[in-house]
C-alpha cells in the first residue's frame, strides 16, 4: 500500500502530465502548420507574383509575346512539377498531372 506521500507524488505527476500534454499537441500542430505554409509559400500569388507578371498591372509586355499554340500548354512548367511533389492530391487536381499519372 502507498502512503500519503506516494499519493501526493502521483497527483503531482498527473497534474504535470495534464498541463504538458496539450502543450505538446499545440506545439506539434503549430510546427506542422508552419512547415505546410513554408512549403506552399512560393505558390501563393499574394506572396510571390506569378511569372510573367500580369500585363494589366505592370509594364512588362512579355506576357503578350508568349506563343499561343496549345502544344506548349501540354508541357508542364517547373513550378507546376514542384507543386505536384508536395502531395498526390496536388497531382490529381491538375489535368496535366492526371495525364502524367495515367501514362
N, C-alpha and C positions, 0 to 999 in steps of 0.2 A: 504494500500500500504506500501511496505517496503522502507526504506531509504537506502542510500549508505552504511551505517554501517551494516545493515542487510544483504545486498548482499555480502559484504566483508566476513562477518562471514559465510555465506552459502558457498562461494567459498573456504574458508579455510577448512571447514568441508569436502567438496567434494574432495579437494586436499588430505587431510589426508586419506580419505576413499580409494582413488585411490592408494596411497602409501602403505597402510597397507593391503589391500585385497590380492594382490598377495603374500605378505609376509606370510600371514596366510595360504594360499594354499600351498606354498612351505614348510612351517613348518609342516603342516599336512601330506604332501606327504613324507617328509623325515622321520617323525615318523613312518608312515606306512611301509616304506621300511626297516627301522631298525628293526621293530617288525617282519617282514616277514623273514629277514635274520637271526635273533636270533632264530626263530622257526625252521628253516631248517638247521642251522649250524651243528647240530650233525649228519645229514645225508650226509654231504659233505665229500667225501673221501679225499679231499685235507686237510681239517681241522682236521678231526678225521679219522685215518686209520681204515679200516674195520677189524672186528674180525672174525675169527682168521686172523692174518696178512698173507700176500702173502708169501708163502714159497720160491718163486723165488727171493724175495727181502730180506727177513730176515732169520735168522737161526732157526726160530720157526717151528717145524715139526708137530704141532697139526692139521694142515690142512690135512695132509696125513693120519692121524689116524681117521678121521671122517667116519662114516658109509656112504656107497654109495647107500643104498636102497632108493627107491623113496617114501616110506611111510613117512619118516621123512620130505621130502620136502613138504608134504601136510600140515604139522603143521606150522602155521605162527610164526615167531620169535617175541620177544617182541619189537624189533626195528621196525619191519615191521608194527605191530599193532599201535605203536605210530605214524608212518607216516600216516597211514590211518586216524588217529584222526585229522590230520591237515586240510584235506578237503575231500569232497566226490570224487573229481576228482582224488586224490591220490588212493582212494579205488577202483575206477573203472579202473584205469590204471593197477593195479596189478591183474594178473589172479586168484590168490587165493582169493584176496579181492572180485573179482566179484562173485566167488563161494560162499563166505560167505554172500555176499549181497543177492544173489538169494535164499539162504536157509532160 
